[in-house]
Amino acid sequence: MSDKEAVDRLVVHYNELKEEIHKVIIGQDEVVDEVLISIFSRAHCLLVGVPGLAKTLLVNTIAETLGLSFNRIQFTPDLMPSDIVGSEILDETKNFKFIKGPLFANVLLADEINRTPPKTQSALLEAMQERRVTAAATTYDLPAPFFVLATQNPIEQEGTYPLPEAQLDRFMFNIWVDYPSYVEELAIVKATTSDTKIALRKVLTAEQIMDYQELIRRIPVADNVLEYAVKLVGKTRVNNPGVPQITKDFITWGAGPRASQYLIVGAKCHAALQGRYSPDIDDVKAVAKAILRHRLVRNYRAEAEGYSMDRIIEELL
């Protein structure tokens, strides 16, 4: 099968996936799109929103429709790294045996990831970047494909531990989950206060997902699109010559090279899911907010003058 035919088949599967997901998830079209883009891009994403917006249900539903194994970790202040990765125990033969933790799944939901201390948060770093973990000097490969979909509550800051920049940078997307509209909320209440049970169909296998991930990497990109992505990221760095005034006024730290990489991979995936065989600048713009919003650091002036991160990115675009 040619890459062109593979893209056409991806579009069919993508539409089937969305149809299955929306049997359970009402609205949140942009959120669903961005989570699927991160999955087909072989990346992780962070879902940020207030409680009760079905973030956990969304991740569970996507894992079920993709036919992948799924584990959930509820992060708490007393959670230890061994609770995530696993630990060695002495078995009945008096030999040490490694018991795998919940990290060993295709889809890991890290619920309220900012509720646990940095020591435990850092246990995810190697897993997210290398797709493997080390315990007792032994390295274990994680199942493929592997995704971390983390949730975070932006309101309650008491008793939380903000994610370090190194870990934030490993998430491709920072996805803002907003309140539903009136019509959507009405439909949610009707659907969830009855005894109706919804059976979901598995649309893709793990092997098909990995094939599509390889396909996304093979999609060609024009030089002008590459240049636009790199220049856009360069505009966020205060010390670069010729940066826009808004960067000088409101940004303390800009995005690193990983942002440029994700802009291109995300643009490739966005184009492919629309049935196009190469991305253009509009595809870069379509994924820019979710990629940049957690990689830029605003200064006090931006907060005082009410410049949100999304507003700054819009002006940079």
SELO-150853 format. One record per residue (C-alpha): residue number from 1; residue in one letter; x, y, z. Coordinates in steps of 0.5 Angstrom, whole numbers, padded with zeros to 4 digits. Example, Ala and Ser with C-alpha at 12.3 -4.5 7.8 and 13.67 -1.06 7.14 Angstrom:
residues 2
[1, "A", [0025, -0009, 0016]]
[2, "S", [0027, -0002, 0014]]
END
This chain:
residues 317
[1, "M", [0000, 0000, 0000]]
[2, "S", [0003, 0007, -0002]]
[3, "D", [0003, 0013, 0003]]
[4, "K", [-0002, 0016, -0001]]
[5, "E", [-0007, 0010, 0000]]
[6, "A", [-0005, 0010, 0008]]
[7, "V", [-0007, 0017, 0009]]
[8, "D", [-0014, 0016, 0006]]
[9, "R", [-0015, 0010, 0010]]
[10, "L", [-0012, 0014, 0016]]
[11, "V", [-0018, 0019, 0015]]
[12, "V", [-0023, 0013, 0015]]
[13, "H", [-0021, 0010, 0021]]
[14, "Y", [-0020, 0017, 0024]]
[15, "N", [-0028, 0019, 0023]]
[16, "E", [-0030, 0012, 0025]]
[17, "L", [-0026, 0014, 0032]]
[18, "K", [-0029, 0020, 0033]]
[19, "E", [-0036, 0017, 0032]]
[20, "E", [-0035, 0012, 0037]]
[21, "I", [-0032, 0017, 0042]]
[22, "H", [-0038, 0022, 0041]]
[23, "K", [-0043, 0016, 0043]]
[24, "V", [-0040, 0017, 0050]]
[25, "I", [-0037, 0024, 0050]]
[26, "I", [-0041, 0030, 0048]]
[27, "G", [-0038, 0036, 0045]]
[28, "Q", [-0031, 0037, 0046]]
[29, "D", [-0029, 0037, 0039]]
[30, "E", [-0023, 0040, 0039]]
[31, "V", [-0020, 0037, 0045]]
[32, "V", [-0022, 0030, 0042]]
[33, "D", [-0018, 0032, 0036]]
[34, "E", [-0012, 0034, 0040]]
[35, "V", [-0012, 0028, 0044]]
[36, "L", [-0012, 0024, 0037]]
[37, "I", [-0007, 0028, 0034]]
[38, "S", [-0002, 0027, 0040]]
[39, "I", [-0003, 0019, 0040]]
[40, "F", [-0002, 0019, 0032]]
[41, "S", [0004, 0023, 0033]]
[42, "R", [0007, 0018, 0038]]
[43, "A", [0007, 0024, 0044]]
[44, "H", [0004, 0025, 0051]]
[45, "C", [-0001, 0031, 0053]]
[46, "L", [-0004, 0034, 0059]]
[47, "L", [-0011, 0036, 0060]]
[48, "V", [-0012, 0042, 0064]]
[49, "G", [-0019, 0043, 0066]]
[50, "V", [-0024, 0044, 0073]]
[51, "P", [-0027, 0038, 0076]]
[52, "G", [-0033, 0035, 0073]]
[53, "L", [-0031, 0036, 0065]]
[54, "A", [-0030, 0028, 0063]]
[55, "K", [-0023, 0029, 0063]]
[56, "T", [-0022, 0022, 0066]]
[57, "L", [-0028, 0019, 0062]]
[58, "L", [-0025, 0022, 0055]]
[59, "V", [-0018, 0018, 0056]]
[60, "N", [-0022, 0012, 0058]]
[61, "T", [-0026, 0012, 0052]]
[62, "I", [-0021, 0013, 0047]]
[63, "A", [-0017, 0007, 0050]]
[64, "E", [-0023, 0003, 0049]]
[65, "T", [-0024, 0005, 0042]]
[66, "L", [-0017, 0004, 0040]]
[67, "G", [-0016, -0003, 0043]]
[68, "L", [-0011, -0001, 0048]]
[69, "S", [-0009, -0003, 0055]]
[70, "F", [-0011, 0002, 0060]]
[71, "N", [-0009, 0004, 0067]]
[72, "R", [-0010, 0010, 0072]]
[73, "I", [-0006, 0013, 0077]]
[74, "Q", [-0009, 0017, 0082]]
[75, "F", [-0004, 0022, 0084]]
[76, "T", [-0003, 0024, 0092]]
[77, "P", [0002, 0027, 0096]]
[78, "D", [0004, 0020, 0099]]
[79, "L", [0005, 0017, 0092]]
[80, "M", [0012, 0014, 0092]]
[81, "P", [0016, 0012, 0085]]
[82, "S", [0015, 0005, 0086]]
[83, "D", [0008, 0005, 0087]]
[84, "I", [0008, 0007, 0079]]
[85, "V", [0014, 0004, 0076]]
[86, "G", [0014, -0003, 0081]]
[87, "S", [0018, -0006, 0086]]
[88, "E", [0022, -0012, 0087]]
[89, "I", [0019, -0017, 0092]]
[90, "L", [0022, -0024, 0095]]
[91, "D", [0018, -0029, 0092]]
[92, "E", [0017, -0036, 0095]]
[93, "T", [0023, -0039, 0092]]
[94, "K", [0027, -0033, 0096]]
[95, "N", [0029, -0030, 0090]]
[96, "F", [0027, -0023, 0088]]
[97, "K", [0022, -0022, 0083]]
[98, "F", [0020, -0015, 0080]]
[99, "I", [0013, -0014, 0080]]
[100, "K", [0011, -0009, 0075]]
[101, "G", [0007, -0002, 0077]]
[102, "P", [0001, 0001, 0073]]
[103, "L", [0006, 0004, 0069]]
[104, "F", [0006, -0002, 0064]]
[105, "A", [0000, 0000, 0060]]
[106, "N", [-0001, 0002, 0053]]
[107, "V", [-0005, 0008, 0056]]
[108, "L", [-0003, 0011, 0062]]
[109, "L", [-0008, 0016, 0065]]
[110, "A", [-0004, 0020, 0070]]
[111, "D", [-0010, 0024, 0074]]
[112, "E", [-0008, 0030, 0078]]
[113, "I", [-0001, 0030, 0076]]
[114, "N", [0001, 0036, 0080]]
[115, "R", [-0002, 0033, 0087]]
[116, "T", [0004, 0029, 0088]]
[117, "P", [0011, 0031, 0090]]
[118, "P", [0017, 0032, 0085]]
[119, "K", [0020, 0025, 0087]]
[120, "T", [0014, 0021, 0084]]
[121, "Q", [0013, 0026, 0078]]
[122, "S", [0020, 0025, 0076]]
[123, "A", [0019, 0017, 0076]]
[124, "L", [0015, 0019, 0069]]
[125, "L", [0021, 0022, 0066]]
[126, "E", [0024, 0016, 0063]]
[127, "A", [0018, 0013, 0061]]
[128, "M", [0015, 0019, 0057]]
[129, "Q", [0022, 0020, 0054]]
[130, "E", [0025, 0013, 0053]]
[131, "R", [0019, 0009, 0053]]
[132, "R", [0022, 0005, 0058]]
[133, "V", [0024, 0005, 0066]]
[134, "T", [0030, 0002, 0070]]
[135, "A", [0029, -0001, 0077]]
[136, "A", [0034, -0004, 0081]]
[137, "A", [0039, -0003, 0076]]
[138, "T", [0035, -0007, 0071]]
[139, "T", [0032, -0004, 0065]]
[140, "Y", [0025, -0006, 0063]]
[141, "D", [0021, -0004, 0056]]
[142, "L", [0014, -0001, 0056]]
[143, "P", [0009, -0004, 0052]]
[144, "A", [0008, -0001, 0045]]
[145, "P", [0005, 0004, 0043]]
[146, "F", [0005, 0008, 0050]]
[147, "F", [0002, 0015, 0052]]
[148, "V", [0002, 0019, 0058]]
[149, "L", [-0005, 0023, 0058]]
[150, "A", [-0005, 0027, 0065]]
[151, "T", [-0010, 0031, 0068]]
[152, "Q", [-0009, 0038, 0072]]
[153, "N", [-0014, 0042, 0076]]
[154, "P", [-0012, 0049, 0075]]
[155, "I", [-0016, 0052, 0080]]
[156, "E", [-0014, 0049, 0087]]
[157, "Q", [-0006, 0050, 0088]]
[158, "E", [-0006, 0049, 0096]]
[159, "G", [-0003, 0042, 0097]]
[160, "T", [0000, 0042, 0089]]
[161, "Y", [0007, 0041, 0086]]
[162, "P", [0007, 0045, 0080]]
[163, "L", [0010, 0041, 0074]]
[164, "P", [0018, 0042, 0073]]
[165, "E", [0019, 0045, 0066]]
[166, "A", [0023, 0039, 0064]]
[167, "Q", [0017, 0035, 0065]]
[168, "L", [0012, 0040, 0062]]
[169, "D", [0017, 0040, 0056]]
[170, "R", [0015, 0033, 0055]]
[171, "F", [0008, 0034, 0054]]
[172, "M", [0007, 0035, 0046]]
[173, "F", [0000, 0039, 0048]]
[174, "N", [-0003, 0043, 0054]]
[175, "I", [-0010, 0042, 0052]]
[176, "W", [-0015, 0047, 0055]]
[177, "V", [-0022, 0043, 0057]]
[178, "D", [-0027, 0048, 0057]]
[179, "Y", [-0034, 0048, 0060]]
[180, "P", [-0040, 0045, 0055]]
[181, "S", [-0045, 0050, 0052]]
[182, "Y", [-0052, 0050, 0054]]
[183, "V", [-0054, 0045, 0049]]
[184, "E", [-0048, 0040, 0050]]
[185, "E", [-0049, 0040, 0058]]
[186, "L", [-0057, 0039, 0057]]
[187, "A", [-0055, 0033, 0052]]
[188, "I", [-0050, 0031, 0058]]
[189, "V", [-0055, 0031, 0063]]
[190, "K", [-0060, 0027, 0059]]
[191, "A", [-0055, 0022, 0057]]
[192, "T", [-0052, 0021, 0064]]
[193, "T", [-0058, 0020, 0068]]
[194, "S", [-0061, 0014, 0065]]
[195, "D", [-0060, 0007, 0065]]
[196, "T", [-0057, 0007, 0058]]
[197, "K", [-0051, 0003, 0057]]
[198, "I", [-0047, 0004, 0051]]
[199, "A", [-0042, -0001, 0048]]
[200, "L", [-0036, 0002, 0044]]
[201, "R", [-0033, -0002, 0038]]
[202, "K", [-0025, -0002, 0038]]
[203, "V", [-0023, 0001, 0031]]
[204, "L", [-0016, 0000, 0031]]
[205, "T", [-0011, -0005, 0034]]
[206, "A", [-0004, -0003, 0037]]
[207, "E", [0000, -0005, 0031]]
[208, "Q", [-0005, -0001, 0026]]
[209, "I", [-0003, 0005, 0031]]
[210, "M", [0004, 0004, 0030]]
[211, "D", [0004, 0004, 0023]]
[212, "Y", [0000, 0010, 0023]]
[213, "Q", [0005, 0013, 0027]]
[214, "E", [0011, 0011, 0022]]
[215, "L", [0006, 0014, 0017]]
[216, "I", [0006, 0021, 0020]]
[217, "R", [0014, 0021, 0020]]
[218, "R", [0014, 0020, 0013]]
[219, "I", [0010, 0025, 0011]]
[220, "P", [0014, 0030, 0007]]
[221, "V", [0014, 0038, 0009]]
[222, "A", [0016, 0044, 0005]]
[223, "D", [0022, 0048, 0007]]
[224, "N", [0018, 0054, 0008]]
[225, "V", [0013, 0051, 0013]]
[226, "L", [0019, 0048, 0017]]
[227, "E", [0022, 0055, 0016]]
[228, "Y", [0016, 0058, 0019]]
[229, "A", [0015, 0053, 0025]]
[230, "V", [0023, 0055, 0027]]
[231, "K", [0022, 0062, 0026]]
[232, "L", [0015, 0062, 0030]]
[233, "V", [0019, 0059, 0036]]
[234, "G", [0025, 0064, 0035]]
[235, "K", [0020, 0069, 0036]]
[236, "T", [0019, 0067, 0043]]
[237, "R", [0026, 0068, 0046]]
[238, "V", [0027, 0074, 0049]]
[239, "N", [0035, 0075, 0047]]
[240, "N", [0034, 0073, 0040]]
[241, "P", [0035, 0079, 0035]]
[242, "G", [0029, 0082, 0032]]
[243, "V", [0024, 0079, 0036]]
[244, "P", [0017, 0082, 0037]]
[245, "Q", [0015, 0087, 0042]]
[246, "I", [0010, 0083, 0045]]
[247, "T", [0016, 0078, 0047]]
[248, "K", [0020, 0083, 0050]]
[249, "D", [0014, 0086, 0054]]
[250, "F", [0011, 0080, 0057]]
[251, "I", [0015, 0073, 0056]]
[252, "T", [0021, 0071, 0061]]
[253, "W", [0023, 0065, 0058]]
[254, "G", [0021, 0062, 0051]]
[255, "A", [0020, 0055, 0048]]
[256, "G", [0026, 0050, 0046]]
[257, "P", [0027, 0046, 0040]]
[258, "R", [0023, 0041, 0042]]
[259, "A", [0017, 0046, 0041]]
[260, "S", [0019, 0046, 0033]]
[261, "Q", [0020, 0039, 0033]]
[262, "Y", [0013, 0038, 0035]]
[263, "L", [0010, 0044, 0031]]
[264, "I", [0012, 0040, 0025]]
[265, "V", [0010, 0033, 0027]]
[266, "G", [0003, 0036, 0029]]
[267, "A", [0002, 0040, 0023]]
[268, "K", [0004, 0033, 0019]]
[269, "C", [-0001, 0029, 0023]]
[270, "H", [-0007, 0035, 0023]]
[271, "A", [-0006, 0035, 0015]]
[272, "A", [-0006, 0028, 0014]]
[273, "L", [-0013, 0027, 0019]]
[274, "Q", [-0016, 0032, 0014]]
[275, "G", [-0014, 0028, 0008]]
[276, "R", [-0008, 0032, 0005]]
[277, "Y", [-0001, 0029, 0004]]
[278, "S", [0003, 0035, 0006]]
[279, "P", [0002, 0040, 0011]]
[280, "D", [0002, 0048, 0010]]
[281, "I", [0003, 0054, 0015]]
[282, "D", [-0004, 0054, 0017]]
[283, "D", [-0003, 0047, 0020]]
[284, "V", [0003, 0049, 0024]]
[285, "K", [-0002, 0055, 0026]]
[286, "A", [-0008, 0050, 0028]]
[287, "V", [-0003, 0046, 0033]]
[288, "A", [0001, 0052, 0035]]
[289, "K", [-0003, 0054, 0042]]
[290, "A", [-0003, 0047, 0045]]
[291, "I", [0004, 0046, 0043]]
[292, "L", [0007, 0053, 0046]]
[293, "R", [0002, 0055, 0052]]
[294, "H", [0006, 0051, 0057]]
[295, "R", [0013, 0052, 0054]]
[296, "L", [0013, 0060, 0055]]
[297, "V", [0014, 0063, 0061]]
[298, "R", [0010, 0070, 0062]]
[299, "N", [0013, 0076, 0067]]
[300, "Y", [0009, 0080, 0072]]
[301, "R", [0007, 0085, 0067]]
[302, "A", [0003, 0080, 0063]]
[303, "E", [-0001, 0078, 0069]]
[304, "A", [-0002, 0085, 0071]]
[305, "E", [-0004, 0087, 0064]]
[306, "G", [-0009, 0081, 0063]]
[307, "Y", [-0005, 0078, 0057]]
[308, "S", [-0006, 0071, 0057]]
[309, "M", [-0002, 0066, 0054]]
[310, "D", [-0007, 0064, 0049]]
[311, "R", [-0007, 0072, 0047]]
[312, "I", [0000, 0072, 0047]]
[313, "I", [0001, 0066, 0042]]
[314, "E", [-0005, 0069, 0038]]
[315, "E", [-0001, 0076, 0037]]
[316, "L", [0006, 0072, 0035]]
[317, "L", [0002, 0068, 0030]]
END
